[in-house]
Amino acid sequence: MESDGRPVVPPLPAASRAASPADLYAAIRDRIRFRHYSQRTEKTYIDWTRRFIAFHGRRDPRDMGAEEVTAFLADLATEGRVAASTQNQAFAALLFLYKEVLGCELPWLDGIPRAKKSRRLPTVLTREEAACLLEQMSGTEGLMARLLYGTGMRLLECLQLRIKDVDFGRREVIVRHGKGGKDRVTMLPLALAEDLRAHVKRLASLFEHDRKHDRPGVELPGAYDRKNPAAGKSWPWQWLFPQRKLSIDPRTGIRRRHHAYGQTLQRAIRKAAHRARIPKPVSTHTLRHSFATHLMEAGYDIRTVQELLGHKDVSTTMIYTHVLNRGGRGVVSPLDR
């Protein structure tokens, strides 16, 4: 038992060489859910494990070590030409496999070099471009895009907002379980308050419709559904941006109302950028980069911006100082003289 009283998910026994890949994937899935990692992480880690096993002719991972891991990662870089972040993601998946699932000691993993990420400046919209982009959007997608730009949230943080996370009185938005599992508070833009109130009011009728038809409650974080199973059917826990249709939860098989689909918003933003004739690659994360840069242009200190973005280290936020200085801003070109 662990400190919180929950049972420990045991690793596969080292002697069980006959365990099928399906058993191994099930063990990874159980361990990830026990650790309360996201569904995206679950899919990604299982996929990398599957690719690692296939690369080595379906050999048992317990019969492999540093040489095989290094060969796999090297092939990703040389033949697959993947980005450093992708290679490091594969490394993290294999680290989880050996340490958390197979229960292996990993002294040999320390000697495997990690790919070094290239430092790239983020794409940032000008204030005029941001305004033009948002003018091209309407409805729920338009509201979500303005919320991303107005608060600096990540896409998944916005999608996972609940009714209770928006405090109109204090003009705050509470971001729950952000990157690194931490909560933080960001501002609720005054320009969005009225539209967001109207949006919440419309959600009330959808909520009453679901309760009238006795539909299952929304998904709850961690083990909260065991502590308070009725919370999923309560108003405060409903998604701020729910899907219009019910969908099957791949983890539980329950047909329920999930939060909005991220690719729908990404697609709407790309189309809006095309209509606005913005000659830059624009995504939801571009709005977050623009939020940070525009705050710093307005004179807000870097620590404040760091807190609003939820960066663990201020060095991550420092990238926006480079954006501000891009092109030698503040230096007069000799051509202009």
C-alpha positions as CSV (number, residue, x, y, z in Angstrom):
1,M,0.0,0.0,0.0
2,E,1.2,3.5,-0.7
3,S,0.9,6.4,1.8
4,D,-2.6,7.4,0.6
5,G,-3.9,3.9,1.3
6,R,-4.3,2.9,-2.4
7,P,-2.9,-0.4,-3.6
8,V,0.4,-0.4,-5.5
9,V,0.2,-1.6,-9.1
10,P,2.8,-4.4,-9.1
11,P,5.3,-4.6,-12.0
12,L,5.3,-7.6,-14.2
13,P,7.4,-10.4,-12.7
14,A,10.9,-10.4,-14.1
15,A,10.8,-14.2,-14.5
16,S,7.6,-14.1,-16.6
17,R,9.3,-14.1,-20.0
18,A,6.2,-15.5,-21.7
19,A,4.1,-12.4,-20.9
20,S,2.5,-11.3,-24.2
21,P,2.9,-7.7,-25.6
22,A,-0.8,-7.2,-24.7
23,D,-0.1,-8.0,-21.1
24,L,2.8,-5.6,-21.1
25,Y,0.7,-2.8,-22.6
26,A,-2.1,-3.5,-20.1
27,A,0.5,-3.2,-17.3
28,I,1.7,0.2,-18.7
29,R,-1.9,1.4,-18.9
30,D,-2.6,0.4,-15.3
31,R,0.5,2.1,-14.0
32,I,-0.2,5.3,-15.9
33,R,-3.8,5.4,-14.6
34,F,-2.5,4.7,-11.1
35,R,-0.2,7.7,-11.5
36,H,-3.1,9.8,-12.9
37,Y,-1.2,10.7,-16.0
38,S,-3.3,12.1,-18.9
39,Q,-4.9,10.0,-21.5
40,R,-2.6,11.5,-24.1
41,T,0.4,10.3,-22.1
42,E,-1.1,6.9,-21.9
43,K,-1.5,6.6,-25.6
44,T,2.0,8.1,-26.3
45,Y,3.9,5.8,-23.9
46,I,2.2,2.7,-25.2
47,D,2.8,3.7,-28.8
48,W,6.6,4.3,-28.1
49,T,6.8,0.9,-26.3
50,R,5.2,-0.8,-29.2
51,R,7.6,0.8,-31.7
52,F,10.6,-0.1,-29.5
53,I,9.6,-3.7,-29.4
54,A,8.9,-3.9,-33.1
55,F,12.2,-2.2,-33.9
56,H,14.1,-5.0,-32.1
57,G,12.1,-7.9,-33.7
58,R,9.5,-8.2,-30.9
59,R,12.1,-9.1,-28.3
60,D,11.1,-8.9,-24.7
61,P,12.2,-5.6,-23.1
62,R,13.6,-7.4,-20.1
63,D,16.2,-9.1,-22.4
64,M,17.3,-5.7,-23.7
65,G,19.3,-2.8,-22.2
66,A,21.4,0.3,-22.9
67,E,22.6,-0.9,-26.3
68,E,19.1,-1.5,-27.6
69,V,17.7,1.7,-26.2
70,T,20.5,3.7,-27.7
71,A,20.1,2.0,-31.1
72,F,16.4,2.8,-31.1
73,L,16.9,6.5,-30.2
74,A,19.7,6.8,-32.7
75,D,17.5,5.4,-35.4
76,L,14.8,8.0,-34.6
77,A,17.3,10.8,-35.1
78,T,19.2,9.5,-38.2
79,E,16.5,7.6,-40.1
80,G,13.3,9.1,-38.7
81,R,14.9,12.6,-38.5
82,V,12.6,13.4,-35.5
83,A,12.9,16.5,-33.5
84,A,14.9,16.5,-30.2
85,S,11.7,16.8,-28.2
86,T,10.2,13.7,-30.0
87,Q,13.4,11.7,-29.2
88,N,13.3,12.8,-25.6
89,Q,9.6,11.8,-25.4
90,A,10.5,8.3,-26.6
91,F,13.3,8.2,-24.0
92,A,10.8,9.2,-21.3
93,A,8.4,6.4,-22.4
94,L,11.2,3.8,-22.2
95,L,12.3,5.2,-18.8
96,F,8.7,4.7,-17.5
97,L,8.6,1.2,-19.0
98,Y,11.7,0.0,-17.3
99,K,11.4,1.9,-14.0
100,E,7.7,2.0,-13.3
101,V,6.4,-1.1,-15.0
102,L,9.2,-3.7,-15.1
103,G,10.7,-2.5,-11.8
104,C,14.2,-2.7,-13.2
105,E,17.3,-0.9,-11.9
106,L,18.4,1.6,-14.4
107,P,22.1,2.6,-13.8
108,W,22.8,2.0,-17.6
109,L,20.1,4.6,-18.6
110,D,22.1,7.4,-17.0
111,G,24.8,6.9,-19.6
112,I,22.5,7.3,-22.6
113,P,22.9,10.8,-24.0
114,R,19.7,12.9,-24.3
115,A,18.9,14.9,-27.4
116,K,19.6,18.6,-27.0
117,K,16.7,20.8,-28.0
118,S,17.4,23.5,-30.4
119,R,16.4,26.9,-29.1
120,R,13.8,28.5,-31.4
121,L,12.0,31.8,-31.0
122,P,8.2,31.4,-30.7
123,T,5.9,32.8,-33.3
124,V,4.2,35.9,-32.0
125,L,1.4,38.0,-33.5
126,T,1.4,41.7,-33.4
127,R,-1.5,43.3,-31.5
128,E,-3.0,44.2,-34.9
129,E,-2.7,40.6,-36.2
130,A,-4.2,39.2,-32.9
131,A,-7.2,41.6,-33.3
132,C,-7.7,40.6,-36.9
133,L,-7.5,36.9,-36.1
134,L,-10.1,37.2,-33.3
135,E,-12.4,39.3,-35.5
136,Q,-12.6,36.3,-37.9
137,M,-13.8,34.0,-35.2
138,S,-17.3,33.7,-33.6
139,G,-19.3,31.3,-31.5
140,T,-17.8,29.0,-28.9
141,E,-14.5,28.7,-30.8
142,G,-14.2,32.5,-30.9
143,L,-14.9,32.7,-27.2
144,M,-12.2,30.1,-26.5
145,A,-9.7,31.8,-28.7
146,R,-10.2,35.1,-27.0
147,L,-9.9,33.4,-23.6
148,L,-6.6,31.8,-24.7
149,Y,-5.2,35.1,-25.8
150,G,-6.6,37.0,-22.8
151,T,-5.3,34.6,-20.1
152,G,-2.3,32.9,-21.6
153,M,-3.6,29.4,-20.9
154,R,-2.5,26.3,-22.8
155,L,-5.0,24.6,-25.0
156,L,-5.6,21.6,-22.7
157,E,-6.0,23.9,-19.7
158,C,-8.7,25.8,-21.4
159,L,-10.5,22.6,-22.5
160,Q,-10.5,21.2,-19.0
161,L,-12.0,24.3,-17.3
162,R,-15.1,23.6,-15.1
163,I,-17.9,26.0,-14.3
164,K,-16.5,26.4,-10.8
165,D,-13.1,27.5,-12.1
166,V,-14.4,30.9,-13.3
167,D,-14.9,33.5,-10.6
168,F,-16.8,36.5,-12.0
169,G,-16.7,38.3,-8.7
170,R,-13.0,38.2,-8.4
171,R,-12.4,38.3,-12.2
172,E,-10.2,35.2,-11.9
173,V,-9.8,31.9,-13.7
174,I,-8.3,29.0,-11.8
175,V,-6.3,26.7,-13.9
176,R,-6.4,23.2,-12.3
177,H,-3.8,20.6,-12.8
178,G,-1.7,22.6,-15.2
179,K,1.6,21.4,-16.6
180,G,3.4,19.7,-13.8
181,G,0.2,19.1,-11.9
182,K,0.1,22.5,-10.4
183,D,-2.8,24.9,-9.9
184,R,-2.5,28.6,-10.7
185,V,-4.7,31.7,-11.0
186,T,-4.9,34.0,-14.0
187,M,-7.0,37.0,-14.8
188,L,-10.5,36.9,-16.3
189,P,-10.5,39.6,-19.0
190,L,-13.1,42.2,-18.4
191,A,-13.9,42.3,-22.1
192,L,-14.9,38.6,-21.9
193,A,-17.0,38.7,-18.8
194,E,-20.4,39.5,-20.4
195,D,-20.0,36.9,-23.2
196,L,-18.7,34.3,-20.8
197,R,-21.7,34.8,-18.5
198,A,-24.1,34.4,-21.5
199,H,-22.2,31.2,-22.4
200,V,-22.6,29.8,-18.9
201,K,-26.3,30.6,-19.0
202,R,-26.7,28.7,-22.2
203,L,-24.9,25.7,-20.6
204,A,-27.5,25.5,-17.9
205,S,-30.1,24.3,-20.3
206,L,-27.8,21.6,-21.6
207,F,-27.0,20.6,-18.0
208,E,-30.8,20.3,-17.2
209,H,-31.3,18.2,-20.4
210,D,-28.6,15.8,-19.3
211,R,-30.0,15.5,-15.8
212,K,-33.6,15.0,-17.1
213,H,-32.4,12.1,-19.2
214,D,-30.3,10.7,-16.3
215,R,-27.1,10.7,-18.3
216,P,-23.8,9.8,-16.6
217,G,-21.9,12.6,-15.0
218,V,-18.8,14.2,-16.4
219,E,-15.3,12.7,-15.8
220,L,-13.8,13.7,-12.5
221,P,-10.0,14.1,-11.7
222,G,-8.0,11.4,-10.1
223,A,-9.8,9.3,-7.4
224,Y,-12.4,12.0,-6.7
225,D,-15.1,10.0,-8.5
226,R,-14.7,7.3,-5.7
227,K,-14.7,9.9,-2.9
228,N,-17.7,11.9,-4.3
229,P,-19.4,10.0,-7.2
230,A,-22.3,12.4,-7.3
231,A,-20.0,15.4,-8.1
232,G,-20.0,14.4,-11.8
233,K,-23.7,15.3,-12.0
234,S,-23.4,18.6,-10.1
235,W,-23.4,21.9,-11.8
236,P,-20.0,23.3,-10.5
237,W,-18.1,20.3,-12.0
238,Q,-19.5,20.6,-15.5
239,W,-17.2,21.4,-18.4
240,L,-17.1,25.1,-19.3
241,F,-16.7,24.0,-22.9
242,P,-18.5,20.7,-23.4
243,Q,-19.0,18.8,-26.6
244,R,-22.4,19.1,-28.3
245,K,-22.7,15.3,-28.5
246,L,-22.0,12.5,-26.1
247,S,-19.0,10.3,-26.6
248,I,-17.6,7.1,-25.2
249,D,-14.9,7.5,-22.6
250,P,-12.1,5.2,-23.9
251,R,-10.9,4.4,-20.4
252,T,-14.2,3.5,-18.8
253,G,-16.4,2.7,-21.8
254,I,-19.1,5.1,-20.3
255,R,-21.0,7.2,-22.8
256,R,-20.9,10.7,-21.4
257,R,-20.4,14.4,-22.2
258,H,-16.7,15.1,-22.7
259,H,-15.0,18.5,-23.0
260,A,-14.5,20.2,-26.4
261,Y,-12.2,18.6,-28.9
262,G,-8.9,20.4,-29.2
263,Q,-8.4,19.8,-32.9
264,T,-11.7,21.6,-33.6
265,L,-10.4,24.8,-32.1
266,Q,-7.0,24.4,-33.8
267,R,-8.7,24.0,-37.1
268,A,-10.9,27.1,-36.6
269,I,-7.9,29.2,-35.7
270,R,-6.0,28.1,-38.8
271,K,-8.9,29.0,-41.0
272,A,-9.3,32.4,-39.2
273,A,-5.6,33.1,-39.8
274,H,-6.0,32.3,-43.5
275,R,-9.1,34.7,-43.7
276,A,-7.1,37.4,-41.9
277,R,-4.2,36.9,-44.3
278,I,-1.7,36.5,-41.5
279,P,1.6,35.2,-43.1
280,K,2.6,33.2,-40.0
281,P,1.9,29.7,-38.8
282,V,-0.8,30.3,-36.2
283,S,-2.0,27.8,-33.5
284,T,-3.5,28.0,-30.1
285,H,0.0,28.2,-28.6
286,T,0.7,31.3,-30.7
287,L,-2.0,33.0,-28.7
288,R,-0.2,32.1,-25.5
289,H,3.1,33.4,-26.9
290,S,1.4,36.6,-28.0
291,F,-0.2,37.0,-24.5
292,A,3.2,36.9,-22.8
293,T,5.0,39.1,-25.3
294,H,2.3,41.8,-25.3
295,L,2.3,41.8,-21.4
296,M,6.1,42.4,-21.4
297,E,5.7,45.1,-24.1
298,A,3.2,46.8,-21.8
299,G,5.9,46.9,-19.1
300,Y,4.9,44.0,-16.8
301,D,7.8,42.4,-15.0
302,I,9.0,39.0,-16.0
303,R,8.1,37.4,-12.6
304,T,4.5,38.4,-13.0
305,V,4.4,36.9,-16.5
306,Q,6.1,33.8,-15.3
307,E,3.4,33.3,-12.6
308,L,0.5,33.9,-15.1
309,L,2.0,31.4,-17.6
310,G,2.7,28.8,-14.9
311,H,6.4,28.4,-15.8
312,K,8.4,26.5,-13.2
313,D,11.6,28.3,-14.0
314,V,11.9,31.9,-15.0
315,S,14.5,30.9,-17.6
316,T,11.6,29.5,-19.7
317,T,9.9,32.9,-19.5
318,M,13.1,34.6,-20.6
319,I,12.5,33.5,-24.2
320,Y,10.1,36.4,-24.5
321,T,12.8,38.9,-23.8
322,H,14.5,37.6,-26.9
323,V,11.3,38.0,-28.8
324,L,11.2,41.6,-27.7
325,N,14.7,42.2,-28.9
326,R,14.4,40.3,-32.1
327,G,15.7,42.2,-35.1
328,G,17.8,44.6,-33.0
329,R,14.8,46.5,-31.7
330,G,16.0,49.8,-30.2
331,V,19.0,49.8,-32.6
332,V,18.9,52.2,-35.6
333,S,19.9,50.4,-38.8
334,P,22.7,52.1,-40.8
335,L,20.3,52.0,-43.8
336,D,17.8,54.1,-41.9
337,R,20.6,56.7,-41.2
